[in-house]
Amino acid sequence: MRYTRGAGVAALGLIAVLVGCSSYSGATETIAPELPAMTPIELVAPDGWIEPAWMAPAREAVAAYQTEFVACLASHGVEGVKAVGSPSVFAIASTDENGSTTRESREQAESASVYCSHAVALPAHFPQAPDFQIVTSPEAYERMLDVRSCLVAHGHDIPDAPEMDTWVRSSWPWNPWISESIGALKRSDPDGLRALGVACPQDGVSPPVSYLID
């Protein structure tokens, strides 16, 4: 099953996602330089949790993607900030002497973000398809189940996943990150949420979790 990323995803950075898109929600808004500190926090692996083999390479692929995306933005005169806990990259609009962004600086950041979202290849574990489409598959379903298991192992109450056939055929696949438990963590401990996003990397197919980096 394929679904098309929304315009708000310019990159992923999954854009202000997945893959976000590829990185930043630059298609609709520009981020001013007032982001929270993006400092990695390492979670201790729960007793009995054995990390699936794909997760470590996925983290490396996301790190490489973010680095290349930041370099692409820089080549267009725009600062990029890597998100922690999500593949996103924030495109930062420059400010004037009064500390305010201008229309020109916002347009520059948005234009660079859109360009880089097409120029920079998505992380390898994100199914690739033309026109920013994502293709579900049985293999992707198994990764999604791994993410759910990771969240549960870290103490979160996550509903059961749908059956494979239902998930693969869905136009907006079920995402284990979308739950009351994760929402409560965002409200109470944003840094802890980002740490969880590092510990349990997004699978590359479920709708991107932009709120991880809000």
N, C-alpha and C positions, 0 to 999 in steps of 0.2 A: 504494500500500500504506500502511496506517496502523499505527502502533504506539503504545501508551499509555505515557506516561512513568511511571516507578515512583514509589511514594509518597515515596521519598527526595528527589525533586526538588521541592521545594515551589515553587520558582520558577524559575529558570534562573539566572536567573539563571541559565538553562536551568536550576532550584533547587538545590541544590547542584548545578546544572547547570546545561541546555541550556540552557536555556532554560530552561535549564535550565531547563528549566526554568526557571526563572526565577530563580534565584538562590541558593539556599542549601539545604543539606540539612536545613532546619528541621523537616521532618516527622518526623525520627527523632532528631535530636540538635541541641543548641544549641552554638554556637561561643563559647568563652570568649575574652576579649580577650588572646590570646597568639599572634596571627597573625604570620607573617613580614612584614617590610616589603614593602608592595606598591608598589614603585618601578618605573615603566616603564623599560625598557631598549630602545633602538632598535637594530635590526640593520641593517647596511649591505646594500643589495640586491645579490645576486650578479650578476656580469657576465653579461649576456645575458638576465637575468630581466625579463620584461615583465609587470607585475602586471595580472591581469584587472580589468576595469572595475568589477565588483561589489564588490571588496574594500574600497576606500576608503569608499563609502557604508555598507558593513556595519559597519565600525569606528565610524563616526559614529552609526549606529543603536544599536549596543551601548552606546556611551557615554551616549547619551540615555536608553536603557532603565535603565542602572545608576543614573543621576542621579535618575530618577523613582522608582526602587525605593527608593533611600536616603531620599528625601523621604517616601515612603509609610511606611517604617519609623519615621522620626522623628515622623511625625504620631501614631504609636502609642506614642511614648516609648521607642523602641528605636534604638540606634545601628546603622548599616549601614556596612560597609567594602567598597569595590569591589575585586573581584579584577582582577589584571592577567593578560592572556593567555587569559581565558575570560569569558563573559558573567555569571558568577556575582556575587552580592552576599552577604557574610556578615552574618547577623544576630547582633549581639553581646549576650549576656546580661549585665546589669549585675551588679556584685559588691557584697558587703556590706563592713563595716569590716575584715573579716579577709581581704579579697581573694578570697572564695569566692562562686560563684554560688549562688542559692537556687532552690528548686523554683519559687517564684513568678516569679522573673526569667527562668528558662528557659522556663516556660510562656508568659510574656509575649512573649518573643522568637519562640518557635515559632508562637504565634497570629498575631503581626504578620506573620511571614514567609508563612504560609499565606494570610492575607488579601491581602497585597500581590501574591502570585503570581497571584491571580485578578483583582486590580484594575488591575494594570499590564500594558499590551499588550506582547507580545513584539516583539523587533526585526523590522523589516519583511521581512528575508530569511528569517525562520523561517516556514515554512508554517503558517498558522493553521488550527486545527480545534477543534471542541468537545471539552470534557473532556480538555484537555491531550493530544490526539492529534497526531501529526505525520504529514503526508502526503508520501510520496515521489513523485517525478515525474521525467521525462526532464531537465527544467531543473535540478532539484536534483542529479541525477546528474552533470551537467556541472560544477556548482559543486564537487561532491566531487572530481572529477578535477582541477579547478584547485587545490584544497587539496593534493592529493597532489603535483602538479607543483611547488607552492611548497615543500613539505617537501623534495622531491628537490633542488630548486635550491639550498636552503640546506645541502646536503651530507648528507642522511639517506637511508638505504637503506630504501625503502618498497616492499613487495610490490606486484605488479600488481593493479589493481582488477578485480573481477568484471565480467562483461558487464552492460550496462544492464538487460536484462530480468531477470536474476537479482537485481540490486541493488534494482530497483524493487519486485519481488515479495517481497523479504525482510521478515520480521517484525522483524529487528534488523539494519539495513543495515550493511554493511562500512564501517569507519571507518579512513582512512589514518593517523590519529593512534595507533592501537593497533598498535604495532610494537616489535620489540626495540630498534631505534635510538632511538626516542623514550623508551622505558623506561630505557635507559642514560643518556640526557641528563637525565632526571628525577633519577636517583641521583647523577650527577656534578655537575650544574650547574642547580639549580632556577631560578635567575634567568634563565639562558639559555633554559630551557624556556618561561618566561613571555614572554620576548622573542619567541621563535618563535611563541607563540600570538597575539601581536599582529601579527607579520609575515604569518602565514598564518591568518587568522580562520576559526573553525569555520563549516561550511557551513550549519548550521541544521537538518539532517536526520539526519546520522550520529549515532549515540548520543553524548550529551554526554560530554566528556572531563573528568570532575571531577578527575582526578588532576593536571591542570594547575595546580590551585590548592591542592593539599594542603600 
